[in-house]
């Protein structure tokens, strides 16, 4: 399109923002299954396996002992044009067992049947106890060098670039659960540094439910499905969870975060990450600093509405993993800045009265700003989910020189637990030799044998000291990059107690509540009311209301009213907390790259304008999905969704190129969304439903041509906030893109006066 094209000029701002982030505009709609389209008939001429799609790669090719092999990543995939056994023997047939005649019994000597079924019977490994549901991607971390004065970690030196693999996940659900449940999300990053693997095992919530890791089995048992019925799945809206957290009031802070919009992120690309614990950094001079790690998404922190999340769980339970993969395939590479809050390493390990070893506490960013130290970009999708995303193994004890742990009691339990779980999941102690887990630094650990040993070790003396192997391997000193634990003073009586500073369970939850915008407070009230309303026992509801009374009287009163219960009085004085604006998701503008734009049209629309709008959205680094009455082509444009298959929840904004006539399948017996359509109804009722849903989910809606008819039928005022109606696509696209930078149009729904 020419530079003078008015529609292109409408997205210049968005295109510039995409270019600033170094992303290539999307060349096509993502989601194609393979690198070449299939033939109609089954192929019969032998040929090599198709290559992966351009966005897909396997792990970098290093040996089991961390040596670069120089092999192409594709060398780890199966090859050859002919079907073989696992031993490489070519096969003539894999559809028929070896039998004594066509109708005779299967013969015991059928070694191919035995091998094929044996492997199938053992394809599955135990899923993770927590964080079972996940998605991952490869990328690169580029250090700014700004942390070089506080740590000697090589990957944080100036201009250092480090390959990474990141796995996002939910906590409570099984592998088959939905992505959009209300839950904490994992944000685990494996840095393949020149000094060994460093794992930053983070969450999207900066605090934890518990203060001591010995309670971890308890909180997870409480959050998991009830053991008698194994329901509900991937939810905390049940009695055992709320029974536990109402009795363990140290969980209150995390519970408020989880019940806020943070518990239902819009996508992994729009999610913050937090290391939760306080870590100790060591610089080249041996000086120490305490820090908390933060991941800040370049697209801003955005969330789904609660109704949206529930709908998506049915319409597309893979919503978050699809969004991540599609964004990378489309060239809208997700980015996060890694930052640190820096604190002096004093003997008390306190900062501004906040105990830095308490994992249920944050340090407000207004007291300790987050200082950027590097940029993470995810730019490659896995080529095999099981081999990479499922088998990747993280551990908070995977540390590198310059980064050490502190005495956080929750962190101590995690240091024990992460290694232990791999023995069951991945079959033994050699899980670091799996390709996705292999270090990119030489390994000479003197560990030998064990299940799935894939390295072929040499030498005869895997012990220290030795002379038979020439003394190798040798100990390293500081000058050779050795990891040395920070020498710290340790003293005290052996007790099962918590420090007095851990007893404050309500001041920070109140800080969080006071920091939210009125809209976010409304959502928090709604979430508590919904979750407690799903509980059976009245005592559990009443006990949790006592907890909320100690956070804020408005929060407690509104939730109690929704439950039909009296609001109790607080049992402790309400904390005097100053709001932290950094805790609110609202109030800033963000780039729109990677957003999904639904364009609704049919043959009655001006298809030239539709195509121009579609191309402008693509040029802006976003993904346009054309929604039409039927599949195939609309003019010269491919249709990605039909009125039958589309729902508003998969779009960030909705554009109406007119008032589409009812499709042939627009009747309730075929598609329940159509309902009992009147014979003379001028607009497809499923389009009306999409508009109604998008409107109540506070999304931007644009329309031109005869689109006003759709708005009228949906009961959407043309002058409502976030509704853009114009004469042509140029005007509408310009206004809609301006709204996308805010993510939602919350002005459409004013909060209650007493909440505001």
N, C-alpha and C positions, 0 to 999 in steps of 0.2 A: 504494500500500500504506500502511496506517496506521502511525503512529509506534510502536504497541505490537507490531507484527509482529515475532516473534523472529528471523526470518531477516534482516529489514532491520537489526535491532540488531546482528547479527553483522558487518555490513559498515560500521557507522557510522564506525569508525576509518579505513577505506579511503576512504569518501566524504568525510570531513573532510580527508584528505590531498589528495584530488583538488581539493576546493574551495579549499584553501590555495594551490594552484598556479594557480588561476584558470581551470581547465578546465571546460567543460560536460560533464556525463555523457552518454555515448553515447545517442542517441535510437533507433538501430536498428543492425542488423548492417551494417558497411561492405562495399563491393565491388560495389554495383549498377552495371551498365555505363553507364547514361545517366540523364538527369533525368526521363524518363517511361517507363513500361513499354511494350513494343511490342505492337501489335495482332497477332492470330493471322494475319490476312490482310494482304497487302501493301497499304499505303495508296495510294489513287488520287487523293484530293482534294489539290490543291496547298496547301502550307503552308510557313511559314518554318522554317529549321533550329531544332532544339530548343536551348534555352539550356543552358549548362554546368551541371553539378551544383553545389550550393552551395559545396562545398569547392574547386572548380576556378576558377582565374582565369588570365588571361594577364599579361604584364608591365604595369606602370603605363604610361600613355600619355604618353610624351614624344616630342618631335620628334627627328629624327636629330641635331639640334644642341643637345639637352638642354633644350628649352623645353617646359613643360607645355602639353598641348593641351586638357585638360579633357574629352576624349572618354571615353566608357565603354570599359572594357577589351574588351568584346565587339565594339567597332568594328573591331578588328584582324582579326576572324574573317570568313570568307566569309559572304555573306548572299544573300537572294533565294530565292524558292520554286522557280525554274526552273533547270535545268541550262544552263550557258553554256560558251562557249569561254573561253580566258584573256583574251580581249578584251571579254568581256561580251555576246557574241552568243548568244541563246537557241538551243537545239538541240532538234530533234524526235526524234533517235535517236542512241544511242551504243553500240548493240549490233551494228551491221552496217556493214561498210566499203562505200564507194561502188564498185559493180561494174558491168560491162557485162552486165547481165542477172543473174538470181539465181545462175547457175552460171558466170558469166563472170569474167574477170580483174579484179583490183582496179585502179582507175584512179589514175594519178599525181596527179590534181587533188584527191584527197581531203585537203583541208587539215586537217580535224578529226582524221583518222587520224594524219597527220603530226605535228600538235601534241601529241596525246595520247601517242603512243608516244615522241616525242622527250623529253617531260618525264619519262615513266616511266624511260627509259634513263639519265636523269641525276638520279634521285631521291637517290642515295646520295652522300655526301661521304666523304673519307678519315676513318677513325676515328682517334682519338687514338693515338699510339704507345704511351703509357702512360695509365692511367686511362680506358681506353676504355669499360669497363662502369660505368655510373653511374646515379644517381637523384637527383632534386632537388625542392626545394620553396621556396615564397616564405614570407616571414615579416617580423618586425620585431625590431630590436635597441633595447633601452631602456637608456640609460646611467645608472649610479648617480651619476655626477659625481665619483667617488672618484679618477679619474685626472687631474682637471683641474690638479692641482698638478705633474704631470710631463709633460703634453703639452697643446699648444694645439689639437689636433685637435677640430674643432667637434662631431663625432658622439660624442665622449667627454665633452662638457660635461654638467653636471647637467640631468636630465630630458630630454635630447635623445632623440628617437625617429627611427630610421633604417630605411627599408625595406631588405630583404636578399633575396638568392637564394643558397641553399646547394646545393652538389652534392657528394654522397658517391660514392665509387668504389672499385674495386679497381685494383691497379697492373698486374699482368702479363697478365690475360686479355683476350681480344677482346670486342667488344660482345655476342657471343652466348654468352659463358661464363657459368658459374653464379655466383650471389652469394656462396655460403658456402664458397668455396675458402679455404685458408690463405694469407693475403696481407696486405700492408700496405693500409690503407684511406686514401683521400683525404677531406679534410674542408675543402672550399674555400668561402669565404664572400665574396660580393660585396656590399659596403656601398654603397648609392646615397646618398652623403652630400651635404650642401649645398655642399661644397667640391670635389666630384668623386668619382670612384669609388675606393674603397679595397678591394683584394683581400687577404684573409688566406688564403693557400694553405697549409693545414695537413694533417697526417697524423694517424692515430690512434696512431702510435708517435713518441716525442719525439726519436729519434735516426735518423741515416741510415746506409746501408751504407758510404758513402765519405766522405772528408774533402775531396776536391777534385772540382769539377764536371767536370774533364776526363776523369774515369773514368766519368761517367754512362752514356755509350753502352756501355761495357764491361759494367757490372753489369746493365744491362737486356738486352743481347745474351745474357749468361750465363743470365739468369732466364727469357727467352722460350723457346718451344718450340725444340727442336733444328732447325737450318735444313734438314737433309736430309729429315726425315720430318714436320716441323711438329707434333711431339708431344713431351711432353705439354702440353696446353692449361691455362693458368691454374694452373700448379703450379710449385713450386720443388723437388719431389721427383724430381730427375734429376741426371745427372752434371755438366752444364756449370755449373749453379748452384753446386753444392758444390765443384767444382773451383775456381771463382773465389773464393768466400768463404774457402775453406781456405788459399788462397794470399795473399789480402788480409785479414790478421787484423784490420785496422781495422773490418771488417764484423761482428766477433764480437758486439758489443753489440746491434746491430740484429737480428742473427740470433737471439739469445736472446729478444728481445721477440717476434719473429715466430713462433718455435716455442712460445712460451707461449700461454696462453689468449687473449691480446690479438690473436693472428693470426686468430681465428675469433669475432668479436663476435656476441652474441645478436641485435642489431639495430643499425641506425644510431642509434636513439634512446638506446642504452645504450653509447655509445662516446665515449671521450675524444678530444679533438683537441689537437694541439700545433703551434705555429708553427715548431718545430725550430730555426730560426736565432735568433740574438740580434739584436734591432733596437734602434735608437737613437731615443729620444723627446726632443722639444724642447718646453719650456714657453714661456709668453708672455714670460718674462724672458730667453729664450735659453739657459737652463740645460739640460743634457743628462743623460739617464739611460739605462742599458742595461736591456732587459727581454726576457723570454721570454713568449710568449702561450700560454695554456692554455684549452681549453674543457672544462668539467666538467658532465657530464649530470646533470640533476636526478633521473633514475631510477637512477643508479648505473652502474658499469661492470660489465657482465655478458657472459658468453660462452657459446657452444655447446660441447658435448662434441665430440670429434673424430669419433666415430661418428655423432652427430647431424648434424654438418655434411656428412659424406659421404652420408648418407641423404637429407638435404634437397636436395642437389645433383641428385638424381634425381627425388625426389617433387615438389619445387617449386623449380626453379633461380632463380626470381624472388623468392625468400623475403624478402630484405631490402628490395627496392623495393616489394613488396606491403605489407610491414609498415609502412613509412613512410607510404605513401599511405592505407592503411586507418586508421592511428592518427589522421591528420589529419582524414579524413572522419568518424571516430567522435567527434571532439571532444577526443581525448586528445592535445592539442598538445604535441609534444616541446619540451623546454626545456634550455638549457645556460647556465651562467654563464661569462662571459669573465673571466679573471683574468690577472694578470701577476706574474711574479717580478721583483723590482726589484733592480738592482745599480748600484753607483757606476760612473760612466764614467771609469775611471782609464786612464792611458796603456797599461798592460799588458793591459787588458781581461781580467783574471783575477778570480776570486772564490773565496776559500777554496781556493786551489791548483788550481782548475778553469779551463781555458782556455775562455772564453765564445765564441770563434770556431770552436771545434772542433764540427762538427755530429754527431759520434759520442758526445758527452758530454752528460749532464744535470747539473743542480744539484739535489740532493735537496731536497724541500720542507721537510724539517726544518731545513735551513740557510737557505733563502729561501722563506718561505711564499708560497703563491699568494694574491694579494690581489684579491678580486672587484671588477670595474669595470663590469659590465653584464649584462643578461639577454637571451638570444636565444630567441625563440619562433617555431616554424614553424607556420603556421596556414592556408596555402593551397596546394593542389596545382596543378601546371601544367595548363593545358588542352590543350597540345600538346607532347608529349615532344621532338620534333625541334626545333621552333622555340625551345624554352626550354632544356631540359636538355642537348640535344646541341649546340646552337649557342652556349651560354654560353662565354665565353672569359675565362680568368683569367690574371693576370700578377703576379708578385711585385713588379714595378716600378710597379704601379698604386698609388701612394702619395698621401697628402694632407698638407698642412702639419701639422707636429708629429710625423710618423713618418718616419724615415729608415733606411737600411740601414747595415750594418757591413761590414767587410772579410772576412767569411767567404768562402773561395774557392768553396764549393759554391753559396752565394747568388749570387756573381758570375756563374757560368755560367747559373744559372736566370734572371737578369736579361736575359741574351742570348737564351736558348732559347725562352721563352714567347711572345714576339712572333713569332719566326721561324716557329714551327709553325703559327700562324694563317694565314700566307700560303698554305700548302698546304691546310689544312683548310677555311678559310672563304673562299678565293678572292681574297684581296687585302687591301690595307691598310685598307679601310673596314669591317672587322668590328665596330668599336665602334658603328656605326650600326644593327646588328641590334637589334630591340626589346628583347631580353633584356639586351643589353650597354650600352644607351644611358645616359649619365649623367643624373642628376637635377639638374644644374647647367648653366648656359649654356656652350656650346662655341663658341669663336672661335679656331680653331687655325691658320688660313691654309693648311691642307692642302686640296688640290684634286684633283678627278677620280679616276681609278682605277676598278678593277672595282667594280661594285655601289654606285656613288655614288648615294645616295637623297636627300641634301640638295640643295636648289636654292640655291646660294650667290649672294650679291649682291656688288656692288662690283667694282672694276676693279684693285685694288691689293693682291693677297694677298702682300705683302712688307713688310718693315720696314727702314728707316723709309719712310713714304709721306706724301704730302700730298693725293693724289687722292681717297682715302677719308677725308679729314679726320683722318688720323693714326691711325685705328682699325684694329686693336686696339692698346691701350696696354699698356705693362708695368705690373705691379702691384707695390706695395711691401709690406712686412710689414704695414702697417696695412690694406691691401686684401686680405689673405689670400693672399699669394704663397707658393708653395713655394720654400724656400731650403735648399739642401744645407748640412749642418752643416760649417763650415770646420774641417778637421782636418789635423794635421801629417802629411805623407807623406814618407818617406825610405827609403833602402835600396838595396842592389845588386840588379840585375836577374838573378834566379836561378830555376831550377826546383827548388825545395826546399820542405820542410815545416818548420815550427818544431819545436823539440825537444819541446815539450809534446804534440805529436801522436803521439809514439812509444808512449805508454801505451795498449795495446789490450786489457788484461785486467782492470784494477782495477774499472772500472764494470760489465762483465759479471758479475764476481764479486759486486759490490754488488747487482745485480739478482737473482741467484740466491739470495743470502742473505736477501733481502727477501721472498721468496715464502713462502706457507704450504706445509706439507707436501703438501697436495692439489695445489696449483699446481706444485710441483716434480715430482710424479708425472706430471702432464700434460706438462710440459716434456721429461722423459725419454722419454715415449712418443712425442712429436712428433719428436724427434731420431732415435729408433730407427726410426720409420716412414719418415721422409724419407731417411735414409742407407740404409735397407734397400731403397729403390727404386732406388738407384744400382747401376750395373753394375760399375764399376771398383773393385777392392779398394783400390788406392792412394789413391783419393779418400776412401774411408771411413777409412782409417788416418790420412791427413793431418788430417782433421777431428777425429779422436779426439785427436791431439796438441794441437789448439787447445783442445778441451774440458778436457784435463788441466791447462791453465793457468788454467782458470776454477774448477773444483772437482773433487776426486778422486771424490766420490760420483756426480756427474753423469757423469763420464767412465766410471767403472767400470760403471754400470748400462746406459749406452748400448752400451758395448763388449760386455757380456754378451749383450744382445739381438742384436748383430750377429755374435756368435760369434768375436770378435777379442780379443786381449789388450789390457788398458788400459795405455797408456804412462804414464811418469812425467812430471811437469811439467818444462818447460825453463826456467821462470823462477820465482822465489819467488812463492808465492800472496799476493795483496794482502790487507792487513788492513783490511777494509771494514766499517763499521758499517751494519747493515740500515736500510732506509728503509721504514717501515710504509706510507707513501703509495703504494708501488709494488704492493702486494697488492690484488687485487680483493675479497678476502673480509674478513669481520669487522665489517661494518656492515649496518644495515637500510635499505631503500629503499622508496619508494612503489610501489604495484602498478598504477597507472593504465596502461591500454592493454594489459595482459596478456591473453593468449588462454586461455580456460578451456573445455576440452572436457567436455560433459555427455553421458554415454552412457545411453541409455534406449530402451525399447520399450513396446509396449502393455501389458505385464504390470506396469509400474511405476505408482506413484501419480503421475499426470501433474499433479495439482494442486500437489504438492510440487516437482516438476520445474520447473513454470512459476514458482513463487515463488522458487526458487533462481536461475533464469535472470534474472528481473527484478531480484533483489538484486545479481547480478553486473553487470548493466547500470548500475544505480544507483551502483555503486562505480567507474564510469569504466573498466570492463574490458569485454571482448568475449566473450560466451558463444556457443559454437558447439554446437548440438544435433546429436548423432551418433546415428543410428537405423538400423534394418535396411534401410530403403528411403527414397527421397526423398519429396517432397510435404509432407504435414502429419502431425504426431504430436499427435493431439487438436486443440487450437486453435493449436499452435505450428509455425512453419515449420522444416523440417529443413535444416541447412546442410551436413552431411556424412553420408555413409552408411558402413557398415562396409566397403564396397568402396572408397570414395574416401579415407577418413581414415587417417592415420598419426599416431602419437604425437608425431612431431617438430614438428608445427605447434602444439602446445599447451604452455603453461607449466605447467599443472596439469590433472589428469584427475579428474573426478567421476563415480562410478558410482551411478546411481539404482536399481540392482538387478542382476540377473544375466540379461542379454538372451538369449532363446532364439536358436538358430541361424537365420539368415535363409535365404530360399529359394535364394540364390546362394552359400551357404557350402559349396562343394565345390571341390576343386582344379582341375577342368577349367574352371570359370568364373572362380575367383579363387584364384590360387596361394597367397595368404596363408592360406587356409582349410586347405590341406594335405589329408591323408586323414582327414577327420573321421569319428569313430565314429558309427554310426547313433543311439546313445543318448546322445551327448554333450550335456550339459545347457546349455552356454553356447556362444555363437558364438565359434569359435576366433580370429577376427580381433580380437575384444574382448580375449581373453586375450593375444594378441600385443601389442596396444597397451599393456596393463598391464605386460607384461614389459619392453617397451622403455622406457616411462616410468620404471619402477623402476630399471633399470640406468643411466638418464641422470640419476638423482638428482633426479627431479621429485616434487612433492607429489602424493599419490594419496589421494582421499577416497571413501568409499562408505557407503551406508545401505541399509536393506531387506535384500535377499538378496545384496548385493554381496560378502559374504564368500566366496561360492562362486567368484566370479571370481578373487579373490585366491588362494584355495586352489589352483585349477587352474593359475594362473600361477606358483605356487611363491613367492608373496610373503607373508612373515609379517605377520600383523595388527599385531604389536607392533614391527615394524621402524621405524626413524626415518623420519619423513615420511609415514607411512601413518596416515590418520585414519578410523576406523570408528565409526559411531554409530547410534543408533536412528532419527534423522531428519535431514533436510537442514540444519536450523538448526545442529545441533551440528557436523556435518561441515564445512559452509561456514566456520564460525568458525575451526575448527582449520586448514583449508587456507589461508585467507587470511593467517593468521599466519605460515605457512611461506613464502608468496610473497615476503614482504619480504626474505627471505634469498636469493631466487632459486632456489637449489638446496639439497638436503639432503645435504651432503657427509659428514655424520656416518654416513651409511649405509655408506660404504666407507672404513674406516680405511687410511691410507697405511702403507707398510712402515716398520718401526722405524728402519732405518738412514737412510731418507730423512727421516723426521720428526725 
